[in-house]
């Protein structure tokens, strides 16, 4: 059984570290995933300090986290040295030929996209994940905070590449820094989608 309180107790909120996700976001992922993916694999695109990596390691049988920043990868290793189901890949997340080789044909069930928060990069992340992994869940951070992230996902929904599964994290209008820091959400903090079809 997934112990939500235990998992969240060791993780920071966005009010403590603006580059991570909120505890509300993390908790909603736990509620959505539950214990139904303990035999499945998740790929995390964008590692940062490994907070989300740690969260995912309690929910999935295998976590593969990818970042081009060696310091981020090392920080994540240090944070999660007690977690034995994480594979760390340091490299260009946009070099899919190299990634395919590193992944070795791994069957992937979920991808957590949290890399470059620019329109074309979010679009590339999405399309490459659908092409390479097929019928997966896609989890996006900063949907309501970063306009280019939201536009890329909304465009994918509008043209029929993605279907909305659910929104996660804080509601629209919440200042997620909680200290008047001006990070007010323009929509929900995060979003989970699935492909509407298979890209070739």
N, C-alpha and C positions, 0 to 999 in steps of 0.2 A: 504493500500500500504506500502511495506517495504521501510523505509527510511535508505538507506545504509550509507549515510554520517553521519547521527545522531548516528547510531549504532557504527560505527567505531571510532567516535570522543571520546568515553569514554573508548577505549581499547588500550593497549600498543602494540607496534611492538616488534618483536623478537630482534631488536637491543637494546631495552630497558630492556628486560627480556628474557634471552636465553632459558628459559624453556617454554615460551609461543610460539604460532604460529605467523607468520608475519601478518601484516595488509593485505598484498597481499593474503595470504592464507585465512584469514577471509573474505575478500571481495569476493573471488572466491566462498566460501561456500554460501554467500548471493546470488550471481548471480545464482548459481546452484539450490539452494532450492527455492528462490523467495518467493511468497506468497502461494505456492501450498501445504504447509505442516502445515498450521496453525491449522488444526484439527487433527494433528498426534502427535505421541510420539517418542522422541529420547532418547536413553540411552548413556550417556557419561562414558566411562571406564577410569578413571584417571581424577581427578578434579583439582589438583594443587591449584591455587589461585582463580579459578572460572571465568577467563576471557572468555574462550570458552563457559562455562556454560551460561554466560551472553549473548554472541552472540546467542547461540542456543535458548535462552528464547524468543527472538524476532521473531524467525522463526518457532517455533513449539508450539502446544497447550500445551504440557507437556514435561518437561525435567526431566529426572531421572539421577542424577550424583552420581557416586560410587567411593569411595577412602578408603584406609585403614588407612590413616593418619588423625587423628582427627583435627590437626591444619589446614590442608588444607581444610577440610570440614568447619571448623569455619570461616576461611578466606573467603571462597566462600560465606558463609551465610552473612557475614558482607558486602562484596562487592555488593551482589545482594539482599539486604534487601528490595529494592523497586520492585523486580520481584516476582510475586505471583504464578507462574506456575512451580516452581522448587521443586523437591523432592530430599532430600539429604540422601544418604545411606552410613554409615561408616561401612566397613567390607572388608573381603577378596574377591577381585574380582575373585579369582580362586576357591572359594567355591560355586559352582553353585547350590548345593542343598539349601544352605542358601539364595542365591540370588533369586532363584525361589520362595521361600517362601515370601521374602520381596517384590518381584515384583507382587505377587498375580495374576498371569496369565495375566498381562498387555500385550496388543497388541503393539508390538514395530515395528516401520517402518524404523528407521535409528539408527545405532550405530556408535559413534565416538570413535575409539580405540586409546588411548594415555596413555597407562599404562607402563608396563615394556618393555623396548626397546631391548629385547633379543629374539633370533630366536624362541626358544621353547614357550616363553610366547606369542609372537605375533601369532604364530601358534595356541596355545590353545585358545587365545581370539577369533580368527577367527572361528575355528571349533565349539566352544561352542556357539557363537552367531548364527551361521547357524543352529545348532541343536535346539537351544531354540527358535529362533525367525523366522526362515524360510526365506521368500523372502524379504530381507531387503537391504538397501544401507549400505555399510561399508565405513566410512571415516577414513583414516589413516594419521597421522602426521609423519614427519621426514623420509619419504620414501627415499628422496635423501640425507639425512644427516647421517643416522645410517645404516651401511651395513647389520646388522642382521635383521633390520626391512624390508629393501628392499628384502633381500634374502627370508625371510618367505613369503612375499606377492608374489614375482616372482614365487616361487615354487608352491604356490596355483594357480596362473594363469597358470603355465606350465602344471600341472597335471589335470587341468580342474575343480577345485573346485570353482574358481572365474572367472568372466569376468570383464575386464577393462571397466569402464564407462567413466572416464576422469581423467586427471591430474589437480592438482590445486597448487596454490602458485607459488613461484619464480622458474625461469628456472634453468636448469643445468648450473653450472659455477658461479652462483651468490654467493658472500660472504654475507650471510644473517645477519651478525653482522654489516656490513657496515662500520667497523672501522679498517679493516685489521686484524680482530680477528681470521682469519683462519678457519671460518666455511663456507667453500665453498661447495656448493651442488654438489654431484656427479650425481644427476638426479633431477627431479622435486621435490619440497618440499613435496607435498602430493599427494594422489591418492584416487579416489573413485571407489569402485567395487560393483558388485552384485554377488550373487551366481549363478553358472551355473546349479546347481541342488539342491535338498534338501538332507541334511545329516540326517540319522536316527541313 
